[in-house]
Amino acid sequence: MEAEFGRSSKGKETVMLSNFEYWKHRQNLLFTTKLLPTVWTFLEGLKQDMSKQKAFLLQGAAGAIHPQKKRYRDLKERVSRAVAGYGRTEVLTFLRAMAHLSHA
């Protein structure tokens, strides 16, 4: 994939990346904070990520409760209500409700 050249609103020539190229670039910046990381920097990033995941799992095993975002709490409540009403509606209506909730 090659970058395309275009003009910005100010008339300057800019480079436009495809979505995939932008994603690769963004992940690289977020993960290592460098454009060209060394192998050691990459391994340090993996170690940090593993330690964060391990701490999160140990906290969960110890009973720590991580609050959910409001969006997901609301969605969980709406799905629970729809599942509770499963026997009172037609199957097709229930499936349409589930499909609608999955895009909410």
N, C-alpha and C positions, 0 to 999 in steps of 0.2 A: 504494500500500500504506500503510495506516495502522497506527500502533502500537496495541497492545491494552493495557488496564490490568488489572492483577492484584494480588494480595496476596502479599507475601513471607511467609516463615515467622515473621517477627517482627510481622506485622500491618500493616506499612507498605505504602502503595500504591506500586507500581513500574510502570515502563513496560517492556513486553516487545516487542522488535522481531522482525520476521520474519527468517528466515535471510538473505535477500537484503539487507535493510536493515542487518543487523549486518555483513555482509560489506563493503558499501559504506562503512560507518562505520569499520570496522577498516582497510581499505585506505587510506582517507583519512588516518587517524592514522599508519599505518606509513609512508606515502609522504611526507607533508609534516610530520608531527608537529603539525599545526594543524587545527582543525575547519573554518575558512573561509580557505583559503590564497588569496593573491593570485596573479595570473598570473605574476609574477616568481618567487614561491616555487615554483610549479609547474614553471616552466622550469628553475630551479636543480635541482629534484629530478630532472628528466629528464636534465640534464647529468651529475649525479652517477651516475645509473643507467647512462648511456651510457659514462662513463669506467670504471666497474667492469666492464661487459661487454667493453669494448675491452681492458682489462688482462688479463682472463681469457682472451680469444681469443689475444692476443699471447703469453701465457705458454704456452698450449697449442701454438701454432705453434713456439715456441722449444724445445719438448720437455719442459716441466715436467709432472710427473705429479701429478694431484690425486687423493688417496686417496678411494676410494669408501666409502660406509657399509657396515658389515658385512652389513646386511640385503640390499643389492643385490649384494654379492660372493657371498653364499650363494645368492641366487636365480639369478645368472648361472651358478654352478657346477651347480646342479640342472637348469637348462635345457640346459646343455651335455651333461650325462649323458643326459638324455632324448633329445636330438637324436642323440647317438652311438648310441643303441639303436633308432633309427627302423626300420632294416631287419629287426630281429629280432622286432618286434611287429606286430600288426594295425594298420591305419591308424586305425580307430575307437578303439582303446586308446590310441594315440599322441595323437590329438586330445583325448581325455578327460584325459590326463596334462597336456597343454599348457593346457587350460582350468583344470585344478586349480592349476597353477603360476601362472597369471595372477591368481588370487584369493588367493594365499599372501602 
